[in-house]
Amino acid sequence: MIKVDTSTKSLYLSEMKRNQQGTVAELNTDNSNILRKLMSMGILPGMPLRVIQTFPSYVFEVGYTQVAVDKEIASVVLVSMY
């Protein structure tokens, strides 16, 4: 598990709506495969995140990269809201 300070309101990526923004606060998983996949895509605590789409997959922007993940992966990314 990797995290940063979560003193503000936080939501999991799977709970966010289109156009919501925040900062990745935590990757809340003990599954090393999921953690490795997220980290290789540049999804790390402290990175800005903006939701583009929530169905049929979760599409979001992290930095200058657009990423698509399924609900299982979206449910481990905790985001501190702006």
Residue frames as a rotation matrix with the C-alpha (Angstrom) as fourth column:
MET 1
0.588 0.809 0.000 0.00
0.809 -0.588 0.000 0.00
0.000 0.000 -1.000 0.00
ILE 2
-0.657 -0.731 0.182 1.29
0.738 -0.674 -0.042 3.45
0.153 0.106 0.982 -0.94
LYS 3
0.463 0.885 0.052 -0.28
0.851 -0.460 0.253 6.64
0.247 -0.073 -0.966 0.38
VAL 4
-0.707 -0.521 0.479 0.06
0.332 -0.841 -0.427 10.34
0.625 -0.143 0.767 1.13
ASP 5
-0.919 0.342 -0.197 -1.81
0.046 -0.402 -0.914 12.62
-0.392 -0.849 0.353 3.58
THR 6
-0.579 0.793 0.189 -5.58
0.537 0.196 0.821 12.18
0.614 0.576 -0.539 3.24
SER 7
-0.788 0.228 -0.571 -6.77
0.450 -0.419 -0.789 14.99
-0.419 -0.879 0.227 5.54
THR 8
-0.646 0.611 -0.458 -9.21
-0.729 -0.672 0.131 16.29
-0.228 0.419 0.879 2.88
LYS 9
0.383 0.862 0.331 -12.35
-0.592 0.504 -0.628 14.56
-0.709 0.045 0.704 1.58
SER 10
-0.714 -0.668 -0.209 -11.42
-0.618 0.460 0.638 11.42
-0.330 0.585 -0.741 -0.33
LEU 11
0.566 0.822 0.064 -13.26
-0.652 0.493 -0.576 9.08
-0.505 0.284 0.815 -2.71
TYR 12
-0.239 -0.554 0.798 -12.24
0.255 0.757 0.602 5.94
-0.937 0.347 -0.040 -4.50
LEU 13
-0.862 -0.156 -0.482 -11.94
-0.396 -0.386 0.833 6.40
-0.316 0.909 0.271 -8.25
SER 14
-0.817 0.576 -0.014 -14.84
0.478 0.690 0.543 3.95
0.322 0.438 -0.839 -8.67
GLU 15
-0.070 0.806 -0.587 -17.08
0.910 -0.189 -0.368 6.39
-0.408 -0.560 -0.721 -6.70
MET 16
-0.586 -0.253 -0.770 -16.18
0.075 -0.963 0.259 9.50
-0.807 0.093 0.583 -8.67
LYS 17
0.550 0.799 0.243 -18.27
0.462 -0.049 -0.885 11.14
-0.695 0.600 -0.396 -11.38
ARG 18
0.255 -0.390 0.885 -17.31
0.940 -0.115 -0.321 12.53
0.227 0.914 0.338 -14.76
ASN 19
0.281 -0.301 0.911 -15.15
0.201 -0.910 -0.363 15.72
0.938 0.285 -0.196 -14.62
GLN 20
0.998 -0.039 0.053 -14.37
-0.059 -0.204 0.977 15.36
-0.027 -0.978 -0.206 -10.90
GLN 21
0.341 -0.939 0.049 -10.75
-0.118 -0.094 -0.989 16.13
0.933 0.331 -0.143 -10.05
GLY 22
0.955 -0.118 0.273 -8.36
-0.275 -0.004 0.961 15.42
-0.112 -0.993 -0.036 -7.26
THR 23
0.011 -0.995 -0.100 -4.97
-0.942 0.024 -0.335 14.08
0.336 0.097 -0.937 -6.32
VAL 24
0.383 0.043 -0.923 -4.11
0.019 0.998 0.054 10.41
0.924 -0.039 0.382 -6.01
ALA 25
0.392 -0.157 0.907 -3.85
-0.877 -0.360 0.317 9.91
0.277 -0.920 -0.279 -2.24
GLU 26
-0.214 -0.375 0.902 -3.40
-0.697 0.706 0.129 6.17
-0.685 -0.601 -0.412 -1.88
LEU 27
-0.161 0.158 -0.974 -3.16
-0.713 0.664 0.225 2.91
0.682 0.731 0.006 -3.80
ASN 28
-0.120 0.243 0.963 -5.06
-0.956 0.234 -0.178 0.74
-0.269 -0.941 0.204 -1.35
THR 29
0.829 0.345 -0.439 -4.19
-0.466 0.862 -0.202 -2.83
0.309 0.372 0.876 -2.32
ASP 30
0.223 -0.756 0.615 -1.95
-0.590 0.398 0.703 -5.64
-0.776 -0.520 -0.357 -1.22
ASN 31
0.756 0.084 0.649 -2.15
0.410 0.712 -0.570 -7.22
-0.510 0.697 0.504 -4.69
SER 32
-0.112 -0.926 -0.360 1.31
0.108 -0.371 0.922 -6.70
-0.988 0.064 0.142 -6.13
ASN 33
-0.489 -0.024 0.872 0.09
0.846 0.232 0.481 -7.23
-0.214 0.972 -0.093 -9.71
ILE 34
0.584 0.756 0.297 -2.45
0.787 -0.616 0.022 -4.39
0.199 0.221 -0.955 -9.47
LEU 35
0.693 -0.382 -0.611 0.05
0.166 -0.740 0.651 -2.17
-0.701 -0.553 -0.450 -7.69
ARG 36
-0.390 -0.892 0.230 2.73
0.400 0.061 0.914 -2.83
-0.829 0.448 0.333 -10.32
LYS 37
-0.178 0.418 0.891 0.25
0.980 -0.006 0.198 -2.14
0.088 0.909 -0.408 -13.14
LEU 38
0.833 0.543 -0.108 -0.87
0.554 -0.822 0.132 1.19
-0.017 -0.169 -0.985 -11.64
MET 39
0.426 -0.753 -0.502 2.68
0.065 -0.527 0.847 2.32
-0.902 -0.394 -0.176 -10.93
SER 40
-0.480 -0.633 0.608 3.84
0.636 0.226 0.738 1.41
-0.604 0.741 0.294 -14.46
MET 41
0.107 0.608 0.787 1.06
0.929 -0.342 0.138 3.64
0.353 0.716 -0.602 -15.85
GLY 42
-0.688 -0.482 0.543 2.27
0.289 -0.868 -0.404 6.56
0.666 -0.121 0.736 -13.72
ILE 43
0.417 0.862 0.290 -0.58
-0.118 -0.265 0.957 6.37
0.901 -0.433 -0.009 -11.23
LEU 44
-0.385 -0.670 -0.635 1.24
0.695 0.243 -0.677 7.33
0.608 -0.702 0.372 -8.04
PRO 45
0.421 0.506 -0.753 0.28
0.884 -0.414 0.216 9.23
-0.203 -0.757 -0.622 -4.87
GLY 46
-0.183 -0.423 -0.887 0.53
0.304 -0.883 0.358 12.97
-0.935 -0.204 0.290 -5.39
MET 47
-0.925 -0.144 0.351 -0.41
0.369 -0.126 0.921 12.88
-0.089 0.982 0.169 -9.09
PRO 48
-0.515 0.790 -0.333 -3.34
-0.636 -0.613 -0.470 15.04
-0.575 -0.030 0.817 -10.27
LEU 49
-0.860 0.324 0.396 -6.29
0.453 0.840 0.297 13.05
-0.236 0.435 -0.869 -11.61
ARG 50
-0.493 0.773 -0.398 -9.41
-0.737 -0.615 -0.281 13.99
-0.462 0.154 0.873 -13.61
VAL 51
-0.388 0.460 0.799 -12.24
0.311 0.881 -0.357 11.58
-0.868 0.110 -0.485 -14.47
ILE 52
-0.836 0.083 -0.542 -13.22
-0.523 -0.416 0.744 11.54
-0.163 0.906 0.391 -18.15
GLN 53
-0.039 0.804 -0.594 -15.66
-0.697 0.404 0.592 8.60
0.716 0.437 0.544 -18.23
THR 54
-0.444 -0.087 0.892 -17.09
-0.833 0.407 -0.375 6.04
-0.330 -0.909 -0.253 -15.77
PHE 55
0.187 0.536 0.823 -18.85
-0.067 0.843 -0.534 3.56
-0.980 0.045 0.193 -18.06
PRO 56
0.836 0.323 -0.443 -18.19
-0.175 0.923 0.343 0.98
0.520 -0.209 0.828 -19.48
SER 57
0.195 -0.798 -0.570 -14.69
0.907 0.367 -0.204 1.44
0.372 -0.477 0.796 -18.05
TYR 58
0.765 -0.027 -0.644 -13.12
0.378 -0.790 0.483 4.13
-0.522 -0.613 -0.594 -15.90
VAL 59
0.206 -0.681 0.702 -11.17
0.851 -0.229 -0.472 6.52
0.483 0.695 0.533 -18.11
PHE 60
0.892 0.030 -0.450 -9.18
0.315 -0.756 0.574 9.24
-0.323 -0.654 -0.684 -16.40
GLU 61
0.574 -0.717 0.396 -6.28
0.073 -0.438 -0.896 11.58
0.816 0.543 -0.199 -16.92
VAL 62
0.775 -0.496 -0.393 -3.17
0.462 0.019 0.887 11.39
-0.432 -0.868 0.243 -14.74
GLY 63
-0.293 -0.846 -0.446 -0.71
0.169 -0.505 0.847 14.09
-0.941 0.173 0.291 -15.64
TYR 64
-0.279 0.142 -0.950 -0.69
-0.858 -0.481 0.181 14.13
-0.431 0.865 0.256 -19.45
THR 65
-0.955 -0.129 -0.268 -1.76
-0.233 0.884 0.405 10.49
0.185 0.449 -0.874 -19.82
GLN 66
0.067 0.993 0.102 -5.24
-0.988 0.052 0.145 9.03
0.139 -0.110 0.984 -20.32
VAL 67
-0.931 -0.365 0.029 -5.78
-0.359 0.894 -0.269 5.65
0.073 -0.260 -0.963 -18.69
ALA 68
0.149 0.971 -0.188 -8.66
-0.810 0.229 0.540 3.15
0.568 0.072 0.820 -18.83
VAL 69
-0.916 -0.397 0.061 -9.17
-0.351 0.718 -0.601 0.60
0.195 -0.572 -0.797 -16.04
ASP 70
-0.226 0.855 -0.467 -11.90
0.261 0.515 0.817 -1.76
0.939 0.063 -0.339 -14.87
LYS 71
0.574 0.580 0.578 -13.91
-0.366 -0.450 0.815 -1.36
0.733 -0.679 -0.045 -11.66
GLU 72
0.799 -0.318 -0.511 -11.65
0.573 0.660 0.486 -3.71
0.182 -0.681 0.709 -9.68
ILE 73
-0.264 -0.961 0.081 -8.63
0.913 -0.276 -0.299 -1.50
0.310 -0.005 0.951 -10.29
ALA 74
-0.233 0.246 0.941 -10.60
0.022 -0.966 0.258 1.76
0.972 0.080 0.219 -9.94
SER 75
0.767 0.642 -0.002 -11.72
-0.010 0.015 1.000 0.63
0.642 -0.767 0.018 -6.49
VAL 76
0.457 -0.662 -0.594 -8.16
0.889 0.326 0.320 0.67
-0.018 -0.675 0.738 -5.10
VAL 77
-0.527 -0.633 0.567 -7.25
0.660 -0.725 -0.197 4.22
0.536 0.270 0.800 -6.18
LEU 78
0.302 0.571 -0.763 -8.14
0.913 -0.405 0.058 6.65
-0.276 -0.714 -0.643 -3.39
VAL 79
-0.291 -0.315 0.903 -8.37
0.697 -0.717 -0.025 10.28
0.655 0.622 0.428 -4.53
SER 80
-0.396 0.133 -0.908 -8.25
0.686 -0.614 -0.389 13.42
-0.610 -0.778 0.152 -2.35
MET 81
0.334 0.661 0.672 -10.80
0.935 -0.324 -0.146 15.82
0.121 0.677 -0.726 -3.81
TYR 82
-0.725 -0.518 0.455 -9.98
0.504 -0.848 -0.164 19.48
0.470 0.110 0.876 -4.63
